[in-house]
Amino acid sequence: MRGLRTAGLPFVVGFLVPVLVQRLIGWWLNSGQGVAVVLGGMLVLSALVTWPGNGARWGRAAAVGAGGFAGSTAVLVWIGPGTIWPIVLVVAAALLAAAVAAGGALTSWLQARARPR
């Protein structure tokens, strides 16, 4: 149950990123601005949820990514998936995973640099 509590909020926040971008800009993979906003938001969220140095930090980062993917899938179903939806979801998953990994790696790097030698 503890894992659900620590991953629940990051999942929900990750889910909201593509949903909010859909409301403001449109389908995020249709424009460079949409891609930049979603991936930048996912990177920042991933960095924020991995900043506390306790053990489940990569689990929280994965929850952000899973939420972003679930939100993207929900938006795609909502607007109509079209004929290439499997390819679109693979591309979305790859981009979201890269952004989440970059945010977590940035946090790890910053924490390592902040430690006294």
Residue frames relative to the residue before (quaternion, step in Angstrom):
aa qw qx qy qz dx dy dz
M 1.0000 0.0000 0.0000 0.0000 0.00 0.00 0.00
R 0.6072 0.5741 -0.3563 0.4181 3.58 1.06 -0.72
G 0.6338 0.5418 -0.3268 0.4450 3.59 1.01 -0.82
L 0.6363 0.5242 -0.3266 0.4622 3.56 1.03 -0.77
R 0.6564 0.5050 -0.3184 0.4612 3.58 0.97 -0.79
T 0.7102 0.4474 -0.2823 0.4645 3.60 0.90 -0.81
A 0.7282 0.4059 -0.2421 0.4962 3.61 1.12 -0.53
G 0.5318 0.6731 -0.3994 0.3233 3.61 1.16 -0.42
L 0.7004 0.4566 -0.2764 0.4739 3.58 0.78 -0.96
P 0.6513 0.4904 -0.3439 0.4658 3.66 0.86 -0.74
F 0.6209 0.5342 -0.3456 0.4579 3.61 1.02 -0.71
V 0.6784 0.4943 -0.2924 0.4582 3.58 0.85 -0.97
V 0.6651 0.4898 -0.3111 0.4700 3.59 0.91 -0.85
G 0.6381 0.5121 -0.3213 0.4768 3.60 1.02 -0.77
F 0.6210 0.5468 -0.3255 0.4577 3.58 1.05 -0.79
L 0.6884 0.5161 -0.2855 0.4222 3.57 0.93 -0.89
V 0.5562 0.6341 -0.4050 0.3529 3.61 1.07 -0.58
P 0.7423 0.3729 -0.2726 0.4854 3.69 0.57 -0.93
V 0.6002 0.5578 -0.3697 0.4382 3.60 1.11 -0.57
L 0.6844 0.4686 -0.2872 0.4792 3.60 0.90 -0.87
V 0.6308 0.5160 -0.3400 0.4692 3.57 1.01 -0.73
Q 0.6047 0.5481 -0.3525 0.4578 3.60 1.04 -0.70
R 0.6792 0.4909 -0.2927 0.4605 3.57 0.94 -0.87
L 0.7499 0.4159 -0.2182 0.4659 3.61 1.01 -0.79
I 0.8167 0.2372 -0.0819 0.5196 3.59 0.87 -0.96
G 0.5181 -0.5704 0.4599 0.4413 3.56 0.98 -0.89
W 0.7662 -0.3273 0.2416 0.4974 3.56 -1.29 -0.12
W 0.4682 -0.7572 0.3862 0.2414 3.53 -0.53 1.24
L 0.6789 0.4774 -0.3119 0.4625 3.63 1.07 -0.47
N 0.5703 0.6102 -0.3778 0.3996 3.61 1.25 0.02
S 0.8007 0.1864 -0.1091 0.5588 3.61 1.16 -0.25
G 0.5909 -0.5712 0.4386 0.3635 3.52 -1.19 0.53
Q 0.6238 0.5390 -0.3354 0.4560 3.56 1.06 -0.74
G 0.6591 0.5087 -0.3072 0.4609 3.58 0.93 -0.86
V 0.6428 0.5093 -0.3179 0.4757 3.57 0.97 -0.85
A 0.6677 0.5080 -0.3033 0.4518 3.59 0.89 -0.93
V 0.6720 0.4955 -0.3047 0.4583 3.59 0.91 -0.87
V 0.6881 0.4723 -0.2968 0.4641 3.60 0.81 -0.94
L 0.7125 0.4475 -0.2824 0.4608 3.60 0.76 -0.94
G 0.6251 0.5189 -0.3357 0.4768 3.58 1.06 -0.66
G 0.6536 0.5072 -0.3074 0.4702 3.56 0.98 -0.82
M 0.6655 0.4939 -0.3067 0.4682 3.58 0.96 -0.83
L 0.6258 0.5314 -0.3375 0.4606 3.59 1.04 -0.74
V 0.6759 0.4854 -0.2913 0.4719 3.57 0.88 -0.94
L 0.6584 0.5019 -0.3174 0.4624 3.61 0.90 -0.85
S 0.6462 0.5144 -0.3198 0.4642 3.56 0.96 -0.83
A 0.6482 0.5082 -0.3176 0.4699 3.57 0.97 -0.80
L 0.6660 0.5100 -0.3077 0.4490 3.58 0.96 -0.82
V 0.7219 0.4370 -0.2723 0.4624 3.60 0.86 -0.86
T 0.6859 0.4462 -0.3031 0.4884 3.60 1.17 -0.32
W 0.4671 0.7078 -0.4402 0.2950 3.59 1.20 -0.18
P 0.6520 0.4457 -0.3614 0.4956 3.67 0.76 -0.72
G 0.4029 -0.7956 0.4126 0.1858 3.54 -0.64 1.14
N 0.4199 0.7067 -0.4971 0.2779 3.64 1.03 0.39
G 0.7892 -0.4630 0.1996 0.3506 3.52 -1.34 0.40
A 0.7391 0.4474 -0.2508 0.4365 3.63 0.92 -0.69
R 0.3062 0.8088 -0.4759 0.1599 3.59 1.16 0.30
W 0.6707 0.4617 -0.3179 0.4856 3.63 0.95 -0.68
G 0.5830 0.5565 -0.3707 0.4615 3.57 1.18 -0.44
R 0.6479 0.4978 -0.3103 0.4859 3.56 1.05 -0.76
A 0.6283 0.5195 -0.3346 0.4726 3.58 1.03 -0.73
A 0.6445 0.5085 -0.3174 0.4746 3.59 0.98 -0.82
A 0.6280 0.5303 -0.3357 0.4601 3.59 1.06 -0.71
V 0.6101 0.5287 -0.3495 0.4754 3.61 1.04 -0.70
G 0.6808 0.4905 -0.2867 0.4623 3.57 0.90 -0.93
A 0.6528 0.5027 -0.3128 0.4725 3.57 0.97 -0.84
G 0.6398 0.5153 -0.3211 0.4711 3.58 1.03 -0.75
G 0.6452 0.5150 -0.3189 0.4656 3.58 1.00 -0.79
F 0.6561 0.4960 -0.3075 0.4784 3.57 1.02 -0.79
A 0.6478 0.5054 -0.3191 0.4724 3.59 0.96 -0.83
G 0.6517 0.5070 -0.3138 0.4688 3.58 0.99 -0.79
S 0.6428 0.5111 -0.3197 0.4726 3.58 1.00 -0.80
T 0.6440 0.5147 -0.3157 0.4698 3.57 0.99 -0.82
A 0.6518 0.5143 -0.3145 0.4602 3.58 0.94 -0.87
V 0.6586 0.4956 -0.3115 0.4729 3.59 0.93 -0.87
L 0.6517 0.5214 -0.3226 0.4465 3.58 0.93 -0.85
V 0.6481 0.4903 -0.3147 0.4904 3.58 1.01 -0.77
W 0.6422 0.5446 -0.3117 0.4403 3.58 1.02 -0.83
I 0.7578 0.3771 -0.2198 0.4850 3.61 0.84 -0.92
G 0.5738 -0.5642 0.3867 0.4505 3.58 1.25 -0.26
P 0.3715 -0.8061 0.4139 0.2020 3.55 -0.31 1.23
G 0.3500 -0.7363 0.5175 0.2598 3.62 1.01 -0.54
T 0.6845 -0.5260 0.3365 0.3763 3.54 -1.30 -0.07
I 0.7461 0.3851 -0.2302 0.4920 3.62 1.10 -0.48
W 0.2074 0.8364 -0.4910 0.1278 3.59 1.18 0.49
P 0.6306 0.5162 -0.3919 0.4270 3.69 0.88 -0.56
I 0.6495 0.5022 -0.3178 0.4742 3.58 1.00 -0.79
V 0.6301 0.5367 -0.3285 0.4549 3.57 0.98 -0.82
L 0.6831 0.4762 -0.2964 0.4677 3.60 0.90 -0.84
V 0.6188 0.5224 -0.3515 0.4696 3.62 1.04 -0.64
V 0.6566 0.4933 -0.3083 0.4800 3.60 0.93 -0.87
A 0.6471 0.5126 -0.3202 0.4647 3.60 0.93 -0.87
A 0.6566 0.5113 -0.3142 0.4568 3.60 0.91 -0.88
A 0.6639 0.5043 -0.3119 0.4557 3.59 0.91 -0.87
L 0.6738 0.4878 -0.2983 0.4681 3.59 0.91 -0.87
L 0.6597 0.5013 -0.3086 0.4672 3.58 0.94 -0.86
A 0.6482 0.5142 -0.3216 0.4605 3.60 0.94 -0.84
A 0.6487 0.5128 -0.3217 0.4612 3.59 0.96 -0.80
A 0.6655 0.5025 -0.3072 0.4585 3.59 0.93 -0.85
V 0.6636 0.4975 -0.3010 0.4708 3.58 0.96 -0.88
A 0.6559 0.5004 -0.3132 0.4704 3.59 0.95 -0.83
A 0.6423 0.5193 -0.3235 0.4615 3.58 1.00 -0.77
G 0.6513 0.5106 -0.3192 0.4618 3.60 0.97 -0.77
G 0.6684 0.4869 -0.2944 0.4791 3.57 0.97 -0.83
A 0.6531 0.5072 -0.3090 0.4698 3.57 1.00 -0.81
L 0.6178 0.5379 -0.3393 0.4624 3.58 1.04 -0.74
T 0.6566 0.5029 -0.3060 0.4715 3.57 0.93 -0.86
S 0.6490 0.5107 -0.3186 0.4652 3.59 0.92 -0.87
W 0.6578 0.5090 -0.3066 0.4629 3.57 0.95 -0.86
L 0.6681 0.4977 -0.3023 0.4633 3.59 0.93 -0.88
Q 0.6567 0.5014 -0.3151 0.4669 3.57 0.99 -0.78
A 0.6397 0.5136 -0.3267 0.4693 3.60 1.02 -0.73
R 0.6688 0.4896 -0.3009 0.4716 3.60 0.99 -0.76
A 0.6710 0.5143 -0.3002 0.4419 3.59 1.10 -0.65
R 0.5660 0.6002 -0.3961 0.4031 3.61 1.16 -0.39
P 0.4658 -0.6658 0.4967 0.3049 3.57 -0.97 0.81
R 0.4035 -0.7337 0.4983 0.2246 3.58 -1.03 0.73
